[in-house]
Amino acid sequence: MVHSFTPRQRKVRILATLGPASANPDMISALHRAGADAFRVNMSHGDHDGHAKVIAAIRALEKETGRPTTILVDLQGPKLRVGTFRQGPAELTKGQSFVLDADKAPGDAARVHLPHPELFAALEPGTRLLVDDGKLVLRVQSVTPDRIETLVEVGGRISDRKGVNVPDVVVPLAALTEKDRRDLAFALDQHVDWIALSFVQRPEDVAEARRLIGGKAALLVKFEKPSGVQRLEEILELADAAMVARGDLGVELPPEAVPPLQKRIVAAARRMGKPVVVATQMLESMIVSPTPTRAEVSDVATAVYDGADAIMLSAETAAGAWPVEAVTMMDSIARSVEGDPDYYRRLHFTETFPDATTADALAEAAGSIIGTIGADAIICFTASGSTARRVARERPGAPLLVLTPKREAARRMGLLWGAHAVPTKDIGSFEEMIAKGKRMALRHGIGKSGSKLVMMAGVPFGTPGSTNVLHVATLTGDELRGYG
């Protein structure tokens, strides 16, 4: 069966998290129709059997629609937590002493078990511990190998297994826990498209994950710790994509520090030609309300204006009361921004400089040709997807139709700005490239009589990484009649 699904009339991609409110075939299909281009499976919740059913439902949807559909599995990472309390939650008051120790006995208002020996080695007097997403702040007074004495700076209620953030030091924790390794093996067995690595602190974390993935999926790194942001370019160099994970960033940093960091991470990823996702609390009020706040709408719009490749919904679609409405709203906001006559000018506030390669030079030229002759599309023949990423980095003002013989490459492009990826048989000659490019443009609703199409490919055909041909073709009335 030949599918001829039309491209989304939107360049930025929407990544929707699946969970109790949405992890069934009917809802996944509804989210897709509403505008979701990719789906996030969060390994912090649920079990492998449940996740396998969700992944199967997404692949069934792909078969039904013919549109390559992207699956991102998000590993939990090394989440730090306190132990349990003997008599339920305890109240900590400002100015009191509170101890975290190696004693496994249940805690009280004076102490609690901390099951992370790495922290005892990493902390020093003066550093902060943020508990329960920063609701409580503890300042370290003294540290021994089995006891951390702190002073409560911001008090409140503390209860079983609340999370602990340590913003002031690099904790010598591996980015992949034993649970993460099991989850990663499961995800690779399921042939998912992207793996998201949580709490990245060092380039070595990324290198280890890449070694374990072995090319079976693309790797996205989440920037949610200040120590990771400090080594932004080094970490990005080793990754395939980035995520601005504003939840934990906003815990470990003052809230006002997050927006400039968001812009810095997005700009750095764009310059390096790596897809970048902006995530967390984008339409948070839609967890319980059918409409967002004006501030949330503005937040989503800002990410689109900044040129993010994708914008993500978390609890809004995973556990909220209005998952389809949240996707519909995000789609509407993105379309509105992209319809702004100033949109492309704002996009190019971030300058992207081509590397000294033929492929980069041609990608930059393709974007320039679009602006000069008003071409209706860029048609990119690629095996690995690297040419498509180079073209998307330029944020061209015309649709990007990506033709690839590899379904895996087409699926990974669900996080790539403006890319409409189609799995199709490879080409073997220059003439076949032109004929197929025209045919696919017509099949997917791109172009009319007189339309100019910018085509990019590599010779010899079928050789990955050899992009060295740029050709402008024109659709004629005869071709349109012949296609009809």
ChimeraX attribute file (.defattr): number of C-alpha atoms within 10 A of each C-alpha:
attribute: neighborCount
match mode: 1-to-1
recipient: residues
	/A:1	4
	/A:2	6
	/A:3	13
	/A:4	16
	/A:5	14
	/A:6	13
	/A:7	18
	/A:8	15
	/A:9	13
	/A:10	20
	/A:11	26
	/A:12	27
	/A:13	28
	/A:14	25
	/A:15	27
	/A:16	31
	/A:17	27
	/A:18	26
	/A:19	23
	/A:20	13
	/A:21	18
	/A:22	25
	/A:23	22
	/A:24	15
	/A:25	17
	/A:26	12
	/A:27	16
	/A:28	24
	/A:29	20
	/A:30	15
	/A:31	24
	/A:32	23
	/A:33	13
	/A:34	19
	/A:35	23
	/A:36	26
	/A:37	24
	/A:38	26
	/A:39	25
	/A:40	23
	/A:41	26
	/A:42	19
	/A:43	19
	/A:44	14
	/A:45	12
	/A:46	12
	/A:47	10
	/A:48	14
	/A:49	8
	/A:50	12
	/A:51	22
	/A:52	16
	/A:53	14
	/A:54	22
	/A:55	23
	/A:56	13
	/A:57	18
	/A:58	24
	/A:59	17
	/A:60	15
	/A:61	19
	/A:62	17
	/A:63	13
	/A:64	11
	/A:65	15
	/A:66	16
	/A:67	22
	/A:68	25
	/A:69	26
	/A:70	24
	/A:71	28
	/A:72	27
	/A:73	26
	/A:74	24
	/A:75	25
	/A:76	20
	/A:77	22
	/A:78	17
	/A:79	15
	/A:80	17
	/A:81	18
	/A:82	22
	/A:83	22
	/A:84	21
	/A:85	20
	/A:86	14
	/A:87	11
	/A:88	12
	/A:89	16
	/A:90	18
	/A:91	12
	/A:92	20
	/A:93	17
	/A:94	14
	/A:95	13
	/A:96	14
	/A:97	19
	/A:98	22
	/A:99	23
	/A:100	22
	/A:101	25
	/A:102	17
	/A:103	15
	/A:104	12
	/A:105	14
	/A:106	15
	/A:107	25
	/A:108	21
	/A:109	19
	/A:110	13
	/A:111	21
	/A:112	25
	/A:113	23
	/A:114	25
	/A:115	17
	/A:116	15
	/A:117	13
	/A:118	12
	/A:119	21
	/A:120	20
	/A:121	14
	/A:122	15
	/A:123	21
	/A:124	18
	/A:125	13
	/A:126	14
	/A:127	17
	/A:128	23
	/A:129	20
	/A:130	19
	/A:131	26
	/A:132	19
	/A:133	16
	/A:134	19
	/A:135	13
	/A:136	20
	/A:137	22
	/A:138	25
	/A:139	21
	/A:140	22
	/A:141	17
	/A:142	16
	/A:143	20
	/A:144	12
	/A:145	12
	/A:146	15
	/A:147	18
	/A:148	23
	/A:149	19
	/A:150	25
	/A:151	21
	/A:152	22
	/A:153	16
	/A:154	17
	/A:155	18
	/A:156	16
	/A:157	14
	/A:158	22
	/A:159	21
	/A:160	17
	/A:161	16
	/A:162	15
	/A:163	16
	/A:164	19
	/A:165	20
	/A:166	21
	/A:167	19
	/A:168	17
	/A:169	14
	/A:170	16
	/A:171	16
	/A:172	12
	/A:173	19
	/A:174	16
	/A:175	22
	/A:176	23
	/A:177	15
	/A:178	11
	/A:179	15
	/A:180	20
	/A:181	15
	/A:182	13
	/A:183	21
	/A:184	24
	/A:185	13
	/A:186	16
	/A:187	28
	/A:188	19
	/A:189	11
	/A:190	13
	/A:191	13
	/A:192	23
	/A:193	24
	/A:194	25
	/A:195	27
	/A:196	24
	/A:197	27
	/A:198	24
	/A:199	27
	/A:200	26
	/A:201	26
	/A:202	20
	/A:203	18
	/A:204	15
	/A:205	20
	/A:206	24
	/A:207	14
	/A:208	13
	/A:209	20
	/A:210	20
	/A:211	9
	/A:212	14
	/A:213	17
	/A:214	10
	/A:215	10
	/A:216	17
	/A:217	20
	/A:218	20
	/A:219	23
	/A:220	26
	/A:221	28
	/A:222	25
	/A:223	28
	/A:224	23
	/A:225	25
	/A:226	22
	/A:227	18
	/A:228	21
	/A:229	22
	/A:230	13
	/A:231	14
	/A:232	20
	/A:233	16
	/A:234	15
	/A:235	23
	/A:236	24
	/A:237	14
	/A:238	17
	/A:239	22
	/A:240	21
	/A:241	26
	/A:242	27
	/A:243	27
	/A:244	27
	/A:245	23
	/A:246	24
	/A:247	15
	/A:248	19
	/A:249	22
	/A:250	19
	/A:251	21
	/A:252	23
	/A:253	17
	/A:254	9
	/A:255	12
	/A:256	9
	/A:257	12
	/A:258	19
	/A:259	14
	/A:260	10
	/A:261	17
	/A:262	22
	/A:263	18
	/A:264	15
	/A:265	24
	/A:266	25
	/A:267	20
	/A:268	20
	/A:269	26
	/A:270	27
	/A:271	16
	/A:272	20
	/A:273	24
	/A:274	25
	/A:275	26
	/A:276	28
	/A:277	29
	/A:278	26
	/A:279	21
	/A:280	18
	/A:281	20
	/A:282	26
	/A:283	27
	/A:284	18
	/A:285	17
	/A:286	23
	/A:287	21
	/A:288	14
	/A:289	16
	/A:290	15
	/A:291	15
	/A:292	19
	/A:293	13
	/A:294	9
	/A:295	11
	/A:296	16
	/A:297	18
	/A:298	13
	/A:299	16
	/A:300	21
	/A:301	20
	/A:302	16
	/A:303	22
	/A:304	25
	/A:305	22
	/A:306	19
	/A:307	27
	/A:308	29
	/A:309	31
	/A:310	25
	/A:311	26
	/A:312	29
	/A:313	26
	/A:314	23
	/A:315	24
	/A:316	31
	/A:317	30
	/A:318	22
	/A:319	18
	/A:320	22
	/A:321	18
	/A:322	20
	/A:323	30
	/A:324	25
	/A:325	19
	/A:326	29
	/A:327	26
	/A:328	17
	/A:329	20
	/A:330	26
	/A:331	21
	/A:332	16
	/A:333	17
	/A:334	24
	/A:335	17
	/A:336	13
	/A:337	18
	/A:338	20
	/A:339	12
	/A:340	12
	/A:341	9
	/A:342	11
	/A:343	16
	/A:344	17
	/A:345	11
	/A:346	14
	/A:347	18
	/A:348	15
	/A:349	12
	/A:350	17
	/A:351	13
	/A:352	18
	/A:353	14
	/A:354	19
	/A:355	11
	/A:356	8
	/A:357	11
	/A:358	14
	/A:359	24
	/A:360	21
	/A:361	17
	/A:362	21
	/A:363	28
	/A:364	21
	/A:365	15
	/A:366	25
	/A:367	21
	/A:368	15
	/A:369	16
	/A:370	19
	/A:371	13
	/A:372	9
	/A:373	9
	/A:374	14
	/A:375	23
	/A:376	21
	/A:377	22
	/A:378	32
	/A:379	31
	/A:380	27
	/A:381	28
	/A:382	27
	/A:383	27
	/A:384	18
	/A:385	23
	/A:386	17
	/A:387	25
	/A:388	30
	/A:389	22
	/A:390	22
	/A:391	28
	/A:392	25
	/A:393	29
	/A:394	25
	/A:395	23
	/A:396	24
	/A:397	18
	/A:398	19
	/A:399	22
	/A:400	25
	/A:401	24
	/A:402	28
	/A:403	28
	/A:404	24
	/A:405	18
	/A:406	17
	/A:407	16
	/A:408	22
	/A:409	24
	/A:410	27
	/A:411	23
	/A:412	23
	/A:413	26
	/A:414	31
	/A:415	27
	/A:416	26
	/A:417	25
	/A:418	29
	/A:419	28
	/A:420	24
	/A:421	27
	/A:422	26
	/A:423	19
	/A:424	16
	/A:425	11
	/A:426	18
	/A:427	20
	/A:428	12
	/A:429	13
	/A:430	16
	/A:431	10
	/A:432	12
	/A:433	21
	/A:434	20
	/A:435	14
	/A:436	18
	/A:437	25
	/A:438	25
	/A:439	17
	/A:440	18
	/A:441	22
	/A:442	18
	/A:443	17
	/A:444	16
	/A:445	12
	/A:446	21
	/A:447	19
	/A:448	16
	/A:449	13
	/A:450	13
	/A:451	18
	/A:452	21
	/A:453	25
	/A:454	24
	/A:455	22
	/A:456	27
	/A:457	28
	/A:458	21
	/A:459	15
	/A:460	14
	/A:461	18
	/A:462	18
	/A:463	13
	/A:464	16
	/A:465	16
	/A:466	17
	/A:467	25
	/A:468	17
	/A:469	15
	/A:470	19
	/A:471	15
	/A:472	15
	/A:473	17
	/A:474	18
	/A:475	18
	/A:476	15
	/A:477	12
	/A:478	10
	/A:479	16
	/A:480	15
	/A:481	9
	/A:482	9
	/A:483	11
	/A:484	8
